[in-house]
Amino acid sequence: MTHLHNPRIKVFFFLLWCVFGSLLGSCSNSSSPSESEEAVPPTLYYYTWSDYVDSEIMAAFEASYGVRVVVDTFSSNEELLAKVQTGMTGYDVAVPSDFMAGIMGRLGLLAELDLSRIPHSQDLEPHLTHLPFDPTQKFAIPYLWGTVGIGYNAEIVTEVPTSWDVLWDPQYSGRISMLNDQREVFGLALRALGHSLNSRDPRIIQEAKKRLIQQKPLVKAYTSELYDHLLLSGDVVLAHGWGGPVARAMQEDSSIRYAIPQEGGTIWTDCLAVLASSQNKTLAMEFINYLLSDQVALQTSTRLLFASANRHVRHQLPAKIRDNIAVYPPDEVLSRMEWMEDVHEAIRDYDRAWTELKVH
C-alpha cells in the first residue's frame, strides 16, 4: 500500500474522483426532465374513408387511452392499396372494403389479429361472419356494411327503378351519376347483363365495358363522394351509389328515394384491419375494439346512416333509420345480393377496361 503515499498518485485519484462525481451529477440531471416537460404520448395512425372521421369519437379515444390519433383519408380501395404498397405509410389501422381486405391479406400487408384483444368481434351480425374474403376474421373485422343501389328523385323518376337498365334511359341524359369506383361500376353492368359481378371471363368483362361506353354520354359525373349533393341540388335524378349517403339525402328531401334493382347488386362491408407494418399493433387492436363497442358504433351509424356490423346497434336506432331500406335492407333483398371478391389476375382486365372507359 506504500504506493498511495506517492503525491502524483494522490493527485490522479483526486482528479478521477472529481470526474466520476461530475459524470454522476450529469447523468442524474439528464434523467430527470424538468417539471415543464411532458412525455410524448403514443401515436396511432389511422387511414380511413373521408366521411368516416368523427372528431368527437377520436378525441374520446385519445382521452381514455392517453394517446394521440392522426387521421389520413382515401377515396377508393385502389388508392388505399397503392399507398400501403409503398411501405412508407406508417399507418397502424386501415379500413379496406371486403374484397380489398382479402387482397391485402393475401399480399401480406395485414397483420394477423388477436381476437382476444377485440372482444367486440363476437358481436357481429350473423350474415357478417364467415365471409369469403376472410372466413375466420384472421386479418379483418367488419365495421360498417350496406348495399349499392340507385338513389333517385321520385318527383322526376316517378316509377320505382326495378332494373339497372334505367341508368341507360336517354330521357335522363346528363342527369345520371355513377360511382367513381372500378369494381362497382363494372359490377352493376355485369349484373345487368345477367353475370356475376366477380366474373373473370375477359369476353364478359369486355361486354360490360361496351355497355358502359354506350351509357357514358348520359352520365353527368363519376363520383363516389358528391352524388348525394347532386341529388339534393337536382343536378342528377338518378345516382348509382352506396345506401348511406342516399339515406342522408332522404333526411333532407322527402322526394329522394332508394331502390335495389331486381337483378341484384353488391352487398359490402368496410373492415377494420391492422397493417403488418404497424409499430403499435396492440394499441391498434384496442382502437378497433373501441370502434366496434356498442355506444361508439351506435354514434357512428346514427351519423353516417350506414348499418353497423355490431348486431346490438340495429335495435337501438330510431325506427326511421333501422326501417330505411337504404340502411338496413330486408332479408329478401339480401338474398339477391353478391359479395365482391378478389378476382386475382383478372383484375388486369378490369384495370384495362376501366381505363378505356374513362378515356373513351
N, C-alpha and C positions, 0 to 999 in steps of 0.2 A: 504493500500500500504506500511505500515511500514516494512513488511517482506522483502522488497527489499534492505533494508539497512543492512541486515544480511550479513557479509563477506562471509560466506560459500555459501549462495545463489548466491552472485555475481560471485564467482568462478565457481559454477555449470553452470550458464548461459553462462559465457565466454567460458568454455570448450565445451558446447553444440553448441555454435555458430561456434567454430573452426571446430568441427567435421562435422557439417552441410555444412559449406563452403567447406571443403575438399571433401566431397562427391559430391557436385555440380560440383566442378572442375574436379573430376574424371569422372563423367558421361559425362560432356561436352567433355572431351578428347576422351573417348571411342566411342562417337557417331560420331566423325569426323575423318574418315580414312585419313591417310597421302596421299599426292598427288601421291605417287608412287604406292598406292594400286588401283586396278581396280575391279569394280564389276564383279562377275562371271556371264556370260551370261546364259540365259535359255538353256537347252539341250534337243534336240529331238532325241529319239532313234528309228531308222528305221531298220526294219527287212525285207529283200527282197531277190530275186533270185540273185545268184552270178554274173550273167552277166548284171544285170540291173543298177549297180552302175556307175555313171558318176561323177567323182570328180569335174569337172567344174560346173555342174548343182548344186551339193551340195554346192560348195563354193559361187556361186551366191546367193543362198537362204540364206546362213549364213550372207553374207554381207548386203543383202537387209533387213533382219529381225533382225539383231543383235543377232543371236542365234548360237549355235553350234549343228551340226548334227553328231551323232555317228551311224555308219552303221554296221550291222551284217548280215550275209547271210546264206541261207539254200539252199539245192539242191533238195528237194522234199516236196510236200504238207504234207506228213506224218511226216516229220521232223519238219516242222513248227508247226503242231498241237501238237505234243508231247512236244515241247519246251514251247509253250504257256500254255499248260495244267498244267505245273509245277507251274504256278502262280508266279514265281520268276524272270521273264524276265526283267521287267522294260521297255519293248518296248512300243512305242506310235503308230506307223504306221506299218502295215504289208501288204504283198501282196499275199493273198491267191488266188488260182485259183477258178473259178466259183463254182464248187461243194463243195470245201472246205470252201468257204465263207458261203455257206448255212449251212454246218455242224457247223462251228464256231458260226454263228448267233443263231442256234438252241440250242447250248450248253451254250449260254450266255457269250461267250468270246469276242464279239464285241460290241462296243458302238453304240447307235443309232446316226445317222448323222444329223446335222443341215444343210440342203442343202442350206439355205440362206447364209451360210458361204462358200459354194462351188459353186459359180455361174457357173463355167465351167462344172458342172454336167448337164447343159442344152445343152451342145454342142455335145452330144453323137451321134454316127452313129445310124440310125434308128433301125437296127437289134440288137442293143445292149441295147435297152430299154425294160422294162417289161420282163426280163429274168426269167426263172422258179425258180432259186435259191433265188432271191430277187427282186420281180417284181417292187417295188417302191424305190429301192436304199435306203432302210432303214438302212442297215448295210455296204454296199459295192458299189463302183462305178467302172465300167470297166475302165481299164487303157491301156492295150495293148491286141491285140487279133490276132487270126490266126487259122490255121488248122494243123492237124497231117497227114503226108503223107509219101512218100518214096523219099528220096534223092538217086540219082543213077549216076553212071559213064556211060555216053552214049557211050563211046568207047568200053566198055566191055558188058554192058547191052544194046544191040543195038535196042531192041524193047521197046517202052514206056510201063512201067508196068501198066496194066489196072486192075489188081486184086491183092489182098493181098497174093494170092497163090504164087506169085513169091518169097516170103520170105521163102517158103518151097521147093524151087527148089534146088536139090542136086548139080547142076553144079556150084552153088555159095557157096558151103560149105566152112566155115571158112572165108568168106568174106561178112558176113552179121552182122549188128549191130542192136540191139533193145534198145529202151529206158529202162532205169532202173527205171521204173515207173509202179507200180502195175496195176492201173486202165487203163492206156494207152495200156499196153501190152495185158491185157485181153480184152480191148475194141476192138482192131483190130482182135483178134481171134474170138470174138463174132460176129463182122460184117462179117468176112469171112465165118462164119457158118450160116449167114442169120438171126442173132438175134440182138436185141438191145444191145448196149454197156452198158445199165443200167439194164440188166436182174438181177432179184433177185431169179431166179429158181436155187436151188442148183444143180440139174441134168445138167442144161445147163452150169453152171459155171464149173462143173467137166468135161463136154465135151470139153470146151475150154482149160482146164488145160491139158487134154490128148493130144490135138492137139499141144499145146505149148511144151510139153515134147517131142513129136516127132520131133519138129523143133530144139530143143536145141542143138543137136550135130552139127548143121550147123552154129550156132551163134558164132561169134568171141568174142563179148562183149555185155554186157548190160550196156549201158552208156547214161546218159542224158546230159553230158557236153562235150564229146570229139568226137561225131560222125562226125561233120563237118571236124575236123582234120584228122580223119580216112579216110574219103572220099578223102580229098586232098592228103594224103600220098599214097593212093592206097591200104591201108590195108583192106579196105572194098569197095565194089562196090554197095552195097545196104544198105541204112541206114533208119530205121524207126525213124522218128523224127519230131520235130516242124519246120515249114517252115522257120523261121528267120535264124537259123544257116546254113541251106542249102542255103538260098539266099546269105548269106555272103560268103559261099564257091563258089557259082556261080560267084561272082565278081572276084575271084582269078583264077578260072579254068573254061573255057567255056564248058568243057565236062561234068561238073556237072549239073544235071537237077533235077526237082521236079515233082512228079506225085501224084495225089489223085485217088486211085482206084475207080472203078465203084460201089463197094459195099458201098462206103461212109465211113466216119470215124468221128473223133472228130473235132468239132469247139470249140474253147476255148477262154476264156478271163481271164487274170490275173487282179485282182481287188485291189483297194486301200481301206483300212479299218482302223479304229481306234480301238485299243484294249480297252475293257471295263476297264482294269486295268490301263490305261494311266493316268498319273498325269498332262498331258498337252494337253487336248482334243481340246481346241480352237486353239492352235498352230498346232496341228496335222491336223486339218481341213484346216488351211491356207496352210499347206505344200501340202496337197492333191490337193487343188485348183491350187497351183503353178505348180505341176507336170502335171496337165491337161491343163494348159494355152497353147495357140497356139504355141508360139515360143519354149517353153520348150518341148512340145510334138513333134514338128517338129524335133528338135535336137535329141530327143530320138529315134524316128522312123528312122531317117537318119543313126544313128549309129548302132542300133540293127537290122534294117530291119524287125521289127515286125510292123504290122499295128496299128496305133493309134486309140484309142476309140474316140478321138476328130475328128469329121467329117470334120473340116476345114483343117486338115493336108493333107489328101489324095491328093488334087489338088495342093498343094504347093510342093509336092515331085517331083523329076525328073521322067520323063516318064518311064525310065528303071526300076524304083523301083515300081511305082504305077501299072505298067502293068505286073509285075512279079507275076505269079500265086502263088509263094511261100510266097508272102507278101499279096497281095490283090487278092484272088480267085474270079473268075467271079460268077455272081448270080446263074448260072445253077449248079455250083459246090456246092455253099452254100445250095442249096435246098436238097441235099442228105447228108448233114452233121447233126450230132446229138450232142446236149449239154450233157455233163456228169452231172449226178445228184447224189445227196445223196441217197445211196441205203439202208440207215438205218441199220437194224440188219443184212442184207445180207453181210455187209462189213466183218463180221467174216468168211463167206465162201470164200470171196476173199482173206482175210489175210492168211487163212489156205492153199488155193490153191497156192498162191504166194510163201509161204514158201516151200511147197512141190516141186514146180517147181525149185526153186533156189537150193535146196539141192539134187535134183534128180541126 
